[in-house]
Amino acid sequence: MIISIASGKGGTGKTTVATNLALSLGENVQLLDCDVEEPNAHLFIQPTFESTETVTTPVPQVDMEKCSLCGKCDEICQFRSIVVVGTTVLAFPELCHSCGGCMAVCPEKAITEIGRELGVIQKGWRGSLEFVHGKSRVGEAMSPPLIEKVREHISPEKLNIIDAPPGTSCPVIAAMRDTDFVLLVTEPTPFGLNDLKLAVGAVKILGIPCGLIINRSDLGDDRVKTYAEETGLPILMEIPFDRRIAEVYSRGEMLVDAIPGMREKFVELYDRITALTGGAGR
């Protein structure tokens, strides 16, 4: 099973849920942090990293001695990452989506591909928990290709938990797609409700079953619960606003290790997910 944990906005407690759920389920579990622009799950998991891999994406390089300035590469590129200007061809690697179209249509075979660095992927362990995350190169605007590379490390024989980026844009879709269940984390505030609605809309487009966790559930108002009831969105867990939780989080510790009974609550959360998906459990 692949469970992705997402939120319509940042700061709702998504990483807290992902890390504690992964750690509470014992063996045969893999946690993948796909929030590659600002990964932070490792700060709590504190894995021992055993490998680091540099990830690149192919971008065009033009040999002007072969180029006839026909403009076919310019015409096919929908992202304006390669353009014919006067007597030269300009390539903008940061805009390139690595489709290979420009190279395919070039009649002079003047275009080849070179690698542009996107970031790195690190893999490690905390006990029996396998951990993988990606870290974007500083200034990199294209995170979905790196997210896809992180997802290539999914182990089919394990329970895979994906910590997705916040929001509802392309990086989130790249992290959520083709997963078995999406766990949405929100907070009972007007901002939380607004962005939850956006996240639910994205999940429905992908056709993935989902459930809801309300963090800091005893603050704010009841509009999130009302929305969940009206839309049939199951509330699978509520995490109260508790000073102990805030203190444990501020020290970079795990709730399931520091607060009695919390591990059992996350195991129950997983059981509710498997009940909704028809999964066989661990």
DRENPA-3360 file (N, C-alpha, C; in nm, 2 decimals, always signed):
BEGIN
1 = MIISIASG = +0.08/-0.12/+0.00/+0.00/+0.00/+0.00/+0.09/+0.12/+0.00 ~ +0.04/+0.23/-0.07/+0.11/+0.36/-0.07/+0.01/+0.46/-0.02 ~ +0.05/+0.52/+0.09/-0.03/+0.63/+0.15/+0.04/+0.76/+0.14 ~ -0.03/+0.86/+0.08/+0.03/+0.99/+0.07/-0.03/+1.08/+0.17 ~ +0.04/+1.17/+0.23/-0.01/+1.26/+0.33/+0.01/+1.40/+0.28 ~ -0.10/+1.47/+0.27/-0.10/+1.60/+0.20/-0.18/+1.70/+0.28 ~ -0.17/+1.82/+0.24/-0.25/+1.93/+0.30/-0.26/+2.04/+0.20 ~ -0.37/+2.12/+0.21/-0.39/+2.23/+0.12/-0.30/+2.35/+0.15;
9 = KGGTGKTT = -0.25/+2.35/+0.27/-0.16/+2.46/+0.31/-0.05/+2.41/+0.40 ~ +0.06/+2.49/+0.41/+0.17/+2.45/+0.50/+0.14/+2.47/+0.65 ~ +0.21/+2.41/+0.73/+0.20/+2.43/+0.88/+0.08/+2.36/+0.94 ~ +0.02/+2.26/+0.88/-0.09/+2.20/+0.94/-0.05/+2.08/+1.02 ~ +0.07/+2.03/+1.01/+0.12/+1.91/+1.09/+0.13/+1.79/+1.00 ~ +0.15/+1.81/+0.87/+0.16/+1.70/+0.78/+0.28/+1.61/+0.81 ~ +0.39/+1.67/+0.83/+0.52/+1.60/+0.85/+0.51/+1.53/+0.99 ~ +0.45/+1.59/+1.08/+0.43/+1.53/+1.22/+0.35/+1.40/+1.20;
17 = VATNLALS = +0.24/+1.40/+1.12/+0.16/+1.28/+1.10/+0.24/+1.18/+1.02 ~ +0.31/+1.22/+0.92/+0.38/+1.12/+0.83/+0.49/+1.05/+0.91 ~ +0.57/+1.12/+0.99/+0.68/+1.06/+1.06/+0.63/+0.97/+1.17 ~ +0.53/+1.02/+1.25/+0.48/+0.94/+1.36/+0.41/+0.81/+1.31 ~ +0.33/+0.83/+1.20/+0.26/+0.71/+1.15/+0.36/+0.61/+1.10 ~ +0.47/+0.65/+1.03/+0.57/+0.56/+0.98/+0.64/+0.49/+1.10 ~ +0.67/+0.56/+1.20/+0.75/+0.50/+1.31/+0.67/+0.41/+1.40 ~ +0.54/+0.44/+1.40/+0.45/+0.36/+1.49/+0.42/+0.22/+1.44;
25 = LGENVQLL = +0.44/+0.20/+1.30/+0.40/+0.07/+1.24/+0.51/-0.03/+1.23 ~ +0.62/+0.00/+1.29/+0.73/-0.11/+1.30/+0.80/-0.14/+1.17 ~ +0.81/-0.27/+1.15/+0.89/-0.32/+1.04/+0.82/-0.31/+0.91 ~ +0.89/-0.33/+0.80/+0.84/-0.33/+0.66/+0.77/-0.20/+0.62 ~ +0.82/-0.09/+0.67/+0.77/+0.04/+0.64/+0.87/+0.13/+0.57 ~ +0.83/+0.21/+0.47/+0.92/+0.30/+0.41/+0.86/+0.44/+0.41 ~ +0.94/+0.54/+0.45/+0.89/+0.68/+0.45/+0.97/+0.76/+0.34 ~ +0.89/+0.82/+0.25/+0.95/+0.90/+0.15/+0.91/+1.05/+0.16;
33 = DCDVEEPN = +1.01/+1.13/+0.19/+0.98/+1.28/+0.20/+0.99/+1.34/+0.06 ~ +0.87/+1.37/+0.00/+0.87/+1.43/-0.14/+0.85/+1.58/-0.14 ~ +0.86/+1.64/-0.02/+0.86/+1.78/-0.01/+1.00/+1.83/-0.04 ~ +1.05/+1.81/-0.16/+1.19/+1.83/-0.20/+1.24/+1.97/-0.19 ~ +1.15/+2.07/-0.19/+1.20/+2.21/-0.18/+1.24/+2.25/-0.04 ~ +1.17/+2.18/+0.06/+1.21/+2.20/+0.20/+1.18/+2.08/+0.28 ~ +1.26/+1.97/+0.26/+1.24/+1.85/+0.33/+1.28/+1.86/+0.48 ~ +1.19/+1.81/+0.57/+1.22/+1.82/+0.71/+1.19/+1.70/+0.79;
41 = AHLFIQPT = +1.14/+1.59/+0.72/+1.11/+1.47/+0.80/+1.24/+1.41/+0.86 ~ +1.35/+1.43/+0.79/+1.48/+1.38/+0.85/+1.52/+1.44/+0.98 ~ +1.47/+1.56/+1.01/+1.50/+1.62/+1.13/+1.44/+1.55/+1.25 ~ +1.33/+1.48/+1.23/+1.26/+1.40/+1.33/+1.30/+1.26/+1.33 ~ +1.31/+1.20/+1.21/+1.35/+1.06/+1.19/+1.49/+1.04/+1.23 ~ +1.58/+1.14/+1.20/+1.72/+1.13/+1.23/+1.78/+0.99/+1.18 ~ +1.77/+0.97/+1.05/+1.82/+0.84/+0.99/+1.97/+0.84/+0.98 ~ +2.03/+0.73/+0.97/+2.17/+0.71/+0.93/+2.17/+0.70/+0.78;
49 = FESTETVT = +2.22/+0.80/+0.70/+2.22/+0.79/+0.56/+2.33/+0.70/+0.51 ~ +2.30/+0.62/+0.41/+2.40/+0.53/+0.35/+2.43/+0.56/+0.21 ~ +2.35/+0.64/+0.14/+2.38/+0.67/+0.00/+2.33/+0.81/-0.04 ~ +2.39/+0.88/-0.13/+2.35/+1.00/-0.18/+2.37/+1.00/-0.33 ~ +2.26/+1.03/-0.41/+2.26/+1.02/-0.55/+2.23/+1.16/-0.61 ~ +2.31/+1.21/-0.70/+2.28/+1.33/-0.77/+2.18/+1.31/-0.89 ~ +2.08/+1.39/-0.90/+1.97/+1.37/-1.00/+1.98/+1.48/-1.10 ~ +1.98/+1.44/-1.23/+1.99/+1.54/-1.34/+1.87/+1.51/-1.43;
57 = TPVPQVDM = +1.84/+1.61/-1.51/+1.73/+1.60/-1.61/+1.79/+1.64/-1.75 ~ +1.76/+1.58/-1.86/+1.81/+1.61/-1.99/+1.76/+1.75/-2.04 ~ +1.84/+1.83/-2.09/+1.81/+1.96/-2.15/+1.88/+1.98/-2.28 ~ +1.83/+2.06/-2.38/+1.90/+2.06/-2.51/+2.02/+2.15/-2.51 ~ +2.11/+2.10/-2.60/+2.24/+2.18/-2.63/+2.25/+2.18/-2.78 ~ +2.26/+2.30/-2.84/+2.26/+2.32/-2.98/+2.40/+2.34/-3.04 ~ +2.43/+2.27/-3.15/+2.55/+2.28/-3.22/+2.52/+2.38/-3.34 ~ +2.56/+2.50/-3.32/+2.53/+2.60/-3.42/+2.60/+2.58/-3.56;
65 = EKCSLCGK = +2.71/+2.50/-3.56/+2.77/+2.47/-3.69/+2.68/+2.38/-3.77 ~ +2.60/+2.30/-3.71/+2.50/+2.21/-3.78/+2.37/+2.28/-3.80 ~ +2.33/+2.37/-3.72/+2.20/+2.43/-3.72/+2.17/+2.51/-3.84 ~ +2.05/+2.49/-3.90/+2.01/+2.57/-4.02/+1.91/+2.68/-3.99 ~ +1.88/+2.70/-3.86/+1.79/+2.81/-3.82/+1.65/+2.79/-3.88 ~ +1.61/+2.66/-3.89/+1.48/+2.64/-3.95/+1.36/+2.67/-3.86 ~ +1.39/+2.67/-3.73/+1.29/+2.71/-3.63/+1.19/+2.61/-3.59 ~ +1.21/+2.48/-3.63/+1.12/+2.37/-3.59/+1.13/+2.35/-3.44;
73 = CDEICQFR = +1.25/+2.36/-3.38/+1.26/+2.34/-3.23/+1.18/+2.45/-3.16 ~ +1.18/+2.57/-3.21/+1.11/+2.69/-3.15/+0.96/+2.66/-3.16 ~ +0.92/+2.61/-3.27/+0.77/+2.58/-3.30/+0.72/+2.48/-3.20 ~ +0.79/+2.37/-3.18/+0.74/+2.26/-3.10/+0.74/+2.28/-2.95 ~ +0.83/+2.37/-2.91/+0.84/+2.39/-2.76/+0.73/+2.48/-2.71 ~ +0.65/+2.42/-2.62/+0.54/+2.50/-2.56/+0.58/+2.58/-2.44 ~ +0.70/+2.56/-2.40/+0.74/+2.63/-2.27/+0.85/+2.74/-2.30 ~ +0.87/+2.76/-2.43/+0.97/+2.87/-2.47/+1.10/+2.85/-2.41;
81 = SIVVVGTT = +1.14/+2.72/-2.40/+1.28/+2.69/-2.34/+1.38/+2.69/-2.45 ~ +1.34/+2.69/-2.58/+1.44/+2.70/-2.69/+1.38/+2.79/-2.79 ~ +1.45/+2.90/-2.83/+1.39/+2.99/-2.93/+1.50/+3.03/-3.03 ~ +1.45/+3.06/-3.15/+1.54/+3.11/-3.26/+1.53/+3.26/-3.26 ~ +1.65/+3.33/-3.24/+1.66/+3.47/-3.23/+1.76/+3.52/-3.33 ~ +1.72/+3.58/-3.44/+1.81/+3.62/-3.55/+1.89/+3.51/-3.60 ~ +2.02/+3.51/-3.58/+2.11/+3.41/-3.64/+2.16/+3.31/-3.54 ~ +2.09/+3.30/-3.43/+2.13/+3.21/-3.32/+2.01/+3.14/-3.26;
89 = VLAFPELC = +2.04/+3.04/-3.18/+1.93/+2.97/-3.10/+1.97/+2.98/-2.96 ~ +1.87/+3.02/-2.88/+1.89/+3.04/-2.73/+1.82/+2.93/-2.66 ~ +1.88/+2.86/-2.57/+1.82/+2.76/-2.48/+1.81/+2.81/-2.34 ~ +1.70/+2.79/-2.28/+1.68/+2.82/-2.14/+1.65/+2.70/-2.06 ~ +1.76/+2.63/-2.00/+1.74/+2.50/-1.94/+1.64/+2.50/-1.82 ~ +1.63/+2.62/-1.75/+1.54/+2.62/-1.63/+1.39/+2.61/-1.67 ~ +1.36/+2.64/-1.80/+1.22/+2.63/-1.84/+1.19/+2.49/-1.91 ~ +1.30/+2.42/-1.94/+1.28/+2.29/-2.01/+1.21/+2.18/-1.93;
97 = HSCGGCMA = +1.11/+2.11/-1.99/+1.04/+2.00/-1.93/+1.10/+1.87/-1.98 ~ +1.21/+1.87/-2.05/+1.28/+1.74/-2.09/+1.19/+1.65/-2.17 ~ +1.11/+1.70/-2.26/+1.03/+1.61/-2.34/+1.10/+1.55/-2.46 ~ +1.21/+1.62/-2.50/+1.29/+1.57/-2.61/+1.23/+1.60/-2.75 ~ +1.13/+1.68/-2.75/+1.06/+1.72/-2.88/+1.15/+1.79/-2.97 ~ +1.23/+1.89/-2.92/+1.32/+1.97/-3.00/+1.42/+1.88/-3.07 ~ +1.47/+1.79/-3.00/+1.58/+1.70/-3.06/+1.51/+1.61/-3.17 ~ +1.39/+1.57/-3.14/+1.32/+1.48/-3.24/+1.29/+1.54/-3.37;
105 = VCPEKAIT = +1.25/+1.68/-3.37/+1.21/+1.74/-3.49/+1.33/+1.81/-3.57 ~ +1.45/+1.82/-3.50/+1.56/+1.89/-3.57/+1.60/+1.81/-3.69 ~ +1.59/+1.87/-3.81/+1.63/+1.80/-3.94/+1.78/+1.78/-3.95 ~ +1.85/+1.87/-3.89/+2.00/+1.87/-3.90/+2.07/+1.79/-3.79 ~ +1.99/+1.73/-3.70/+2.05/+1.66/-3.58/+2.15/+1.75/-3.51 ~ +2.11/+1.88/-3.50/+2.20/+1.97/-3.43/+2.18/+1.98/-3.28 ~ +2.08/+1.91/-3.23/+2.04/+1.92/-3.09/+2.08/+1.79/-3.02 ~ +2.15/+1.80/-2.92/+2.18/+1.69/-2.83/+2.14/+1.72/-2.69;
113 = EIGRELGV = +2.14/+1.62/-2.60/+2.09/+1.65/-2.46/+2.21/+1.64/-2.36 ~ +2.21/+1.73/-2.27/+2.31/+1.73/-2.16/+2.23/+1.72/-2.03 ~ +2.29/+1.69/-1.92/+2.22/+1.68/-1.79/+2.23/+1.81/-1.71 ~ +2.12/+1.85/-1.66/+2.11/+1.97/-1.57/+2.08/+1.92/-1.43 ~ +2.16/+1.95/-1.33/+2.13/+1.90/-1.19/+2.01/+1.96/-1.13 ~ +1.92/+1.87/-1.08/+1.80/+1.91/-1.01/+1.82/+1.91/-0.86 ~ +1.90/+1.82/-0.81/+1.92/+1.81/-0.66/+1.98/+1.67/-0.63 ~ +1.96/+1.62/-0.51/+2.01/+1.49/-0.47/+1.90/+1.41/-0.40;
121 = IQKGWRGS = +1.92/+1.28/-0.40/+1.83/+1.19/-0.32/+1.92/+1.12/-0.22 ~ +1.88/+1.12/-0.10/+1.95/+1.05/+0.01/+1.86/+0.94/+0.07 ~ +1.93/+0.82/+0.09/+1.86/+0.71/+0.15/+1.93/+0.66/+0.27 ~ +1.85/+0.62/+0.37/+1.90/+0.58/+0.50/+1.80/+0.50/+0.58 ~ +1.84/+0.48/+0.71/+1.76/+0.39/+0.80/+1.75/+0.45/+0.94 ~ +1.64/+0.43/+1.00/+1.63/+0.45/+1.15/+1.57/+0.31/+1.20 ~ +1.66/+0.23/+1.25/+1.62/+0.10/+1.29/+1.58/+0.02/+1.16 ~ +1.46/-0.03/+1.17/+1.40/-0.11/+1.05/+1.32/-0.02/+0.96;
129 = LEFVHGKS = +1.31/+0.11/+0.99/+1.24/+0.21/+0.90/+1.33/+0.26/+0.79 ~ +1.29/+0.23/+0.67/+1.37/+0.28/+0.55/+1.32/+0.42/+0.52 ~ +1.42/+0.51/+0.50/+1.39/+0.65/+0.47/+1.45/+0.70/+0.35 ~ +1.38/+0.78/+0.26/+1.43/+0.83/+0.14/+1.37/+0.98/+0.13 ~ +1.46/+1.07/+0.09/+1.41/+1.20/+0.06/+1.49/+1.27/-0.05 ~ +1.43/+1.37/-0.11/+1.50/+1.45/-0.21/+1.53/+1.59/-0.16 ~ +1.63/+1.65/-0.21/+1.67/+1.79/-0.17/+1.70/+1.86/-0.30 ~ +1.61/+1.96/-0.34/+1.63/+2.04/-0.46/+1.76/+2.12/-0.45;
137 = RVGEAMSP = +1.82/+2.14/-0.57/+1.93/+2.24/-0.58/+1.88/+2.38/-0.55 ~ +1.95/+2.46/-0.48/+1.91/+2.59/-0.44/+1.88/+2.67/-0.57 ~ +1.76/+2.73/-0.57/+1.72/+2.81/-0.69/+1.65/+2.73/-0.80 ~ +1.64/+2.59/-0.78/+1.57/+2.51/-0.88/+1.42/+2.53/-0.87 ~ +1.36/+2.55/-0.99/+1.22/+2.58/-1.00/+1.14/+2.45/-1.03 ~ +1.20/+2.35/-1.08/+1.13/+2.23/-1.13/+1.15/+2.12/-1.03 ~ +1.05/+2.11/-0.94/+1.06/+2.00/-0.84/+0.99/+1.87/-0.88 ~ +0.89/+1.86/-0.97/+0.82/+1.74/-1.00/+0.92/+1.63/-1.06;
145 = PLIEKVRE = +1.02/+1.66/-1.14/+1.11/+1.55/-1.19/+1.19/+1.49/-1.07 ~ +1.23/+1.57/-0.97/+1.30/+1.52/-0.86/+1.21/+1.43/-0.77 ~ +1.08/+1.48/-0.76/+0.98/+1.40/-0.68/+0.96/+1.26/-0.75 ~ +0.96/+1.26/-0.88/+0.94/+1.13/-0.95/+1.06/+1.04/-0.92 ~ +1.18/+1.10/-0.92/+1.30/+1.01/-0.89/+1.29/+0.96/-0.74 ~ +1.24/+1.04/-0.65/+1.22/+0.99/-0.51/+1.12/+0.87/-0.51 ~ +1.01/+0.89/-0.59/+0.91/+0.78/-0.60/+0.96/+0.65/-0.66 ~ +1.07/+0.66/-0.74/+1.12/+0.54/-0.80/+1.18/+0.45/-0.70;
153 = HISPEKLN = +1.20/+0.50/-0.57/+1.26/+0.42/-0.47/+1.15/+0.34/-0.39 ~ +1.02/+0.36/-0.43/+0.91/+0.29/-0.36/+0.93/+0.14/-0.36 ~ +0.92/+0.07/-0.25/+0.93/-0.07/-0.24/+0.80/-0.14/-0.25 ~ +0.77/-0.21/-0.35/+0.63/-0.27/-0.36/+0.59/-0.37/-0.25 ~ +0.70/-0.43/-0.19/+0.67/-0.52/-0.08/+0.65/-0.46/+0.06 ~ +0.66/-0.32/+0.06/+0.65/-0.25/+0.19/+0.53/-0.16/+0.19 ~ +0.49/-0.12/+0.31/+0.40/-0.01/+0.33/+0.48/+0.12/+0.30 ~ +0.43/+0.20/+0.20/+0.50/+0.32/+0.17/+0.42/+0.44/+0.21;
161 = IIDAPPGT = +0.48/+0.53/+0.29/+0.42/+0.65/+0.33/+0.49/+0.77/+0.27 ~ +0.42/+0.85/+0.19/+0.48/+0.97/+0.12/+0.44/+1.10/+0.19 ~ +0.53/+1.17/+0.23/+0.51/+1.31/+0.29/+0.51/+1.40/+0.17 ~ +0.40/+1.45/+0.12/+0.38/+1.53/+0.00/+0.41/+1.68/+0.04 ~ +0.44/+1.76/-0.07/+0.45/+1.90/-0.04/+0.32/+1.96/-0.01 ~ +0.32/+2.08/+0.05/+0.19/+2.15/+0.08/+0.13/+2.21/-0.05 ~ +0.00/+2.25/-0.04/-0.06/+2.31/-0.16/-0.13/+2.21/-0.25 ~ -0.16/+2.26/-0.37/-0.24/+2.18/-0.47/-0.18/+2.19/-0.61;
169 = SCPVIAAM = -0.05/+2.23/-0.62/+0.01/+2.26/-0.75/+0.08/+2.13/-0.80 ~ +0.15/+2.14/-0.91/+0.22/+2.03/-0.97/+0.30/+1.94/-0.88 ~ +0.38/+1.99/-0.79/+0.46/+1.90/-0.70/+0.37/+1.81/-0.62 ~ +0.26/+1.86/-0.57/+0.17/+1.78/-0.49/+0.11/+1.67/-0.57 ~ +0.06/+1.70/-0.70/+0.01/+1.60/-0.78/+0.11/+1.49/-0.82 ~ +0.23/+1.53/-0.84/+0.34/+1.44/-0.86/+0.36/+1.34/-0.75 ~ +0.34/+1.39/-0.63/+0.36/+1.31/-0.51/+0.24/+1.22/-0.48 ~ +0.12/+1.27/-0.51/+0.00/+1.19/-0.47/-0.04/+1.09/-0.58;
177 = RDTDFVLL = -0.01/+1.11/-0.70/-0.07/+1.03/-0.81/-0.03/+0.89/-0.79 ~ -0.13/+0.80/-0.83/-0.10/+0.65/-0.83/-0.08/+0.60/-0.69 ~ -0.13/+0.67/-0.59/-0.12/+0.62/-0.45/-0.26/+0.55/-0.42 ~ -0.26/+0.47/-0.31/-0.38/+0.40/-0.27/-0.47/+0.48/-0.18 ~ -0.42/+0.58/-0.11/-0.50/+0.65/-0.02/-0.43/+0.79/+0.01 ~ -0.51/+0.89/+0.02/-0.45/+1.02/+0.06/-0.51/+1.06/+0.19 ~ -0.42/+1.09/+0.28/-0.45/+1.14/+0.42/-0.43/+1.29/+0.42 ~ -0.54/+1.37/+0.43/-0.54/+1.51/+0.43/-0.53/+1.56/+0.57;
185 = VTEPTPFG = -0.44/+1.65/+0.60/-0.42/+1.71/+0.73/-0.46/+1.86/+0.73 ~ -0.55/+1.90/+0.82/-0.59/+2.03/+0.82/-0.61/+2.08/+0.96 ~ -0.65/+2.21/+0.97/-0.67/+2.27/+1.10/-0.80/+2.34/+1.10 ~ -0.87/+2.36/+1.21/-1.01/+2.41/+1.21/-1.01/+2.57/+1.21 ~ -0.96/+2.62/+1.10/-0.95/+2.77/+1.08/-1.01/+2.80/+0.95 ~ -1.05/+2.93/+0.92/-1.09/+2.96/+0.79/-0.99/+2.93/+0.68 ~ -0.86/+2.96/+0.70/-0.76/+2.93/+0.61/-0.75/+2.78/+0.58 ~ -0.76/+2.70/+0.69/-0.75/+2.56/+0.68/-0.86/+2.50/+0.60;
193 = LNDLKLAV = -0.98/+2.55/+0.62/-1.10/+2.50/+0.55/-1.09/+2.54/+0.40 ~ -1.05/+2.66/+0.37/-1.04/+2.70/+0.23/-0.94/+2.61/+0.15 ~ -0.83/+2.59/+0.21/-0.73/+2.51/+0.14/-0.76/+2.36/+0.14 ~ -0.83/+2.32/+0.25/-0.88/+2.18/+0.25/-0.97/+2.15/+0.13 ~ -1.06/+2.25/+0.10/-1.15/+2.23/-0.01/-1.07/+2.22/-0.14 ~ -0.97/+2.30/-0.16/-0.88/+2.29/-0.28/-0.82/+2.15/-0.29 ~ -0.77/+2.10/-0.17/-0.70/+1.97/-0.17/-0.79/+1.86/-0.20 ~ -0.91/+1.87/-0.15/-1.01/+1.76/-0.18/-1.05/+1.76/-0.32;
201 = GAVKILGI = -1.06/+1.88/-0.38/-1.09/+1.89/-0.53/-0.98/+1.82/-0.61 ~ -0.85/+1.84/-0.57/-0.74/+1.78/-0.64/-0.74/+1.63/-0.63 ~ -0.77/+1.58/-0.51/-0.77/+1.44/-0.49/-0.89/+1.37/-0.57 ~ -1.00/+1.44/-0.57/-1.11/+1.38/-0.65/-1.08/+1.37/-0.80 ~ -1.01/+1.47/-0.85/-0.97/+1.47/-0.99/-0.88/+1.34/-1.02 ~ -0.79/+1.31/-0.92/-0.70/+1.20/-0.93/-0.78/+1.07/-0.91 ~ -0.90/+1.07/-0.85/-0.98/+0.95/-0.82/-0.92/+0.86/-0.71 ~ -0.86/+0.92/-0.61/-0.80/+0.85/-0.50/-0.88/+0.86/-0.37;
209 = PCGLIINR = -0.91/+0.76/-0.30/-0.99/+0.77/-0.18/-0.91/+0.85/-0.08 ~ -0.98/+0.92/+0.01/-0.91/+1.01/+0.11/-0.98/+1.01/+0.24 ~ -0.91/+1.05/+0.34/-0.96/+1.07/+0.47/-0.90/+1.20/+0.54 ~ -0.95/+1.24/+0.65/-0.91/+1.36/+0.71/-0.85/+1.35/+0.85 ~ -0.75/+1.42/+0.88/-0.70/+1.44/+1.02/-0.71/+1.59/+1.05 ~ -0.77/+1.62/+1.16/-0.78/+1.76/+1.21/-0.68/+1.78/+1.32 ~ -0.58/+1.86/+1.30/-0.48/+1.89/+1.39/-0.52/+2.02/+1.47 ~ -0.48/+2.02/+1.60/-0.52/+2.13/+1.69/-0.67/+2.14/+1.69;
217 = SDLGDDRV = -0.74/+2.03/+1.70/-0.88/+2.01/+1.68/-0.97/+2.09/+1.77 ~ -0.92/+2.13/+1.89/-1.00/+2.20/+1.99/-0.99/+2.35/+1.98 ~ -0.92/+2.40/+1.87/-0.92/+2.54/+1.85/-1.01/+2.57/+1.73 ~ -1.03/+2.70/+1.70/-1.10/+2.74/+1.59/-1.25/+2.72/+1.60 ~ -1.32/+2.67/+1.49/-1.46/+2.65/+1.49/-1.49/+2.51/+1.44 ~ -1.62/+2.49/+1.41/-1.67/+2.35/+1.37/-1.69/+2.35/+1.22 ~ -1.65/+2.45/+1.14/-1.68/+2.45/+1.00/-1.61/+2.34/+0.92 ~ -1.49/+2.30/+0.97/-1.42/+2.19/+0.90/-1.50/+2.06/+0.92;
225 = KTYAEETG = -1.54/+2.04/+1.04/-1.62/+1.91/+1.07/-1.75/+1.92/+0.99 ~ -1.82/+2.03/+0.98/-1.94/+2.04/+0.91/-1.92/+2.01/+0.76 ~ -1.81/+2.07/+0.70/-1.78/+2.04/+0.56/-1.75/+1.89/+0.54 ~ -1.68/+1.83/+0.64/-1.65/+1.68/+0.62/-1.78/+1.60/+0.62 ~ -1.87/+1.64/+0.71/-2.00/+1.56/+0.72/-2.08/+1.58/+0.59 ~ -2.08/+1.70/+0.54/-2.16/+1.73/+0.42/-2.11/+1.67/+0.29 ~ -1.98/+1.65/+0.29/-1.91/+1.59/+0.17/-1.88/+1.44/+0.19 ~ -1.91/+1.39/+0.30/-1.88/+1.24/+0.32/-1.73/+1.21/+0.34;
233 = LPILMEIP = -1.66/+1.31/+0.38/-1.51/+1.30/+0.40/-1.49/+1.24/+0.55 ~ -1.44/+1.12/+0.56/-1.43/+1.06/+0.69/-1.32/+1.13/+0.77 ~ -1.35/+1.16/+0.90/-1.25/+1.21/+0.99/-1.19/+1.09/+1.06 ~ -1.06/+1.07/+1.04/-1.00/+0.95/+1.09/-0.92/+0.97/+1.22 ~ -0.89/+1.10/+1.25/-0.81/+1.12/+1.37/-0.82/+1.27/+1.40 ~ -0.83/+1.30/+1.53/-0.82/+1.44/+1.58/-0.70/+1.45/+1.67 ~ -0.62/+1.55/+1.65/-0.50/+1.57/+1.74/-0.53/+1.70/+1.82 ~ -0.54/+1.70/+1.95/-0.58/+1.82/+2.02/-0.46/+1.92/+2.03;
241 = FDRRIAEV = -0.50/+2.04/+2.06/-0.40/+2.14/+2.09/-0.34/+2.12/+2.23 ~ -0.22/+2.07/+2.24/-0.17/+2.02/+2.37/-0.03/+2.07/+2.38 ~ +0.00/+2.14/+2.50/+0.13/+2.19/+2.52/+0.24/+2.08/+2.51 ~ +0.21/+1.96/+2.56/+0.31/+1.85/+2.56/+0.35/+1.82/+2.41 ~ +0.25/+1.82/+2.32/+0.28/+1.80/+2.18/+0.37/+1.90/+2.12 ~ +0.34/+2.03/+2.16/+0.42/+2.14/+2.11/+0.57/+2.13/+2.16 ~ +0.58/+2.09/+2.29/+0.71/+2.08/+2.35/+0.80/+1.97/+2.28 ~ +0.73/+1.86/+2.26/+0.80/+1.74/+2.20/+0.84/+1.78/+2.06;
249 = YSRGEMLV = +0.75/+1.85/+1.98/+0.78/+1.89/+1.85/+0.90/+1.99/+1.85 ~ +0.90/+2.08/+1.94/+1.01/+2.18/+1.94/+1.14/+2.12/+1.97 ~ +1.15/+2.01/+2.03/+1.27/+1.94/+2.06/+1.31/+1.84/+1.95 ~ +1.23/+1.83/+1.85/+1.26/+1.74/+1.74/+1.24/+1.60/+1.77 ~ +1.16/+1.57/+1.87/+1.13/+1.43/+1.91/+1.00/+1.38/+1.85 ~ +0.98/+1.25/+1.87/+0.87/+1.18/+1.81/+0.76/+1.17/+1.91 ~ +0.64/+1.20/+1.87/+0.52/+1.20/+1.96/+0.50/+1.05/+2.01 ~ +0.52/+0.96/+1.93/+0.49/+0.82/+1.96/+0.60/+0.76/+2.06;
257 = DAIPGMRE = +0.71/+0.83/+2.08/+0.81/+0.79/+2.17/+0.79/+0.87/+2.31 ~ +0.74/+0.99/+2.30/+0.75/+1.08/+2.42/+0.61/+1.09/+2.49 ~ +0.50/+1.06/+2.42/+0.37/+1.08/+2.48/+0.30/+0.94/+2.49 ~ +0.27/+0.90/+2.61/+0.20/+0.77/+2.63/+0.07/+0.76/+2.56 ~ +0.04/+0.65/+2.49/-0.08/+0.63/+2.42/-0.08/+0.68/+2.28 ~ +0.01/+0.76/+2.24/+0.01/+0.82/+2.11/+0.04/+0.72/+2.00 ~ +0.13/+0.62/+2.03/+0.16/+0.52/+1.93/+0.04/+0.44/+1.89 ~ -0.04/+0.40/+2.00/-0.16/+0.33/+1.97/-0.26/+0.40/+1.89;
265 = KFVELYDR = -0.27/+0.54/+1.90/-0.36/+0.62/+1.82/-0.32/+0.61/+1.67 ~ -0.19/+0.62/+1.65/-0.14/+0.61/+1.51/-0.16/+0.47/+1.45 ~ -0.15/+0.37/+1.53/-0.18/+0.23/+1.48/-0.33/+0.22/+1.45 ~ -0.41/+0.28/+1.53/-0.56/+0.28/+1.50/-0.59/+0.36/+1.38 ~ -0.52/+0.47/+1.35/-0.53/+0.55/+1.23/-0.51/+0.46/+1.11 ~ -0.40/+0.38/+1.11/-0.37/+0.30/+1.00/-0.47/+0.19/+0.98 ~ -0.53/+0.13/+1.09/-0.63/+0.03/+1.08/-0.76/+0.09/+1.01 ~ -0.79/+0.22/+1.04/-0.90/+0.28/+0.98/-0.88/+0.30/+0.83;
273 = ITALTGGA = -0.76/+0.33/+0.79/-0.72/+0.35/+0.65/-0.74/+0.22/+0.58 ~ -0.69/+0.11/+0.64/-0.70/-0.02/+0.57/-0.85/-0.07/+0.56 ~ -0.93/-0.03/+0.66/-1.07/-0.06/+0.66/-1.14/+0.01/+0.54 ~ -1.10/+0.13/+0.51/-1.16/+0.21/+0.41/-1.11/+0.16/+0.27 ~ -0.99/+0.12/+0.26/-0.94/+0.07/+0.13/-0.95/-0.08/+0.10 ~ -1.00/-0.15/+0.21/-1.01/-0.29/+0.19/-0.87/-0.36/+0.20 ~ -0.77/-0.29/+0.25/-0.64/-0.35/+0.26/-0.63/-0.46/+0.37 ~ -0.53/-0.54/+0.36/-0.52/-0.65/+0.45/-0.45/-0.62/+0.58;
281 = GR = -0.40/-0.49/+0.59/-0.33/-0.45/+0.71/-0.18/-0.49/+0.70 ~ -0.11/-0.47/+0.81/+0.03/-0.50/+0.81/+0.06/-0.65/+0.81;
% end
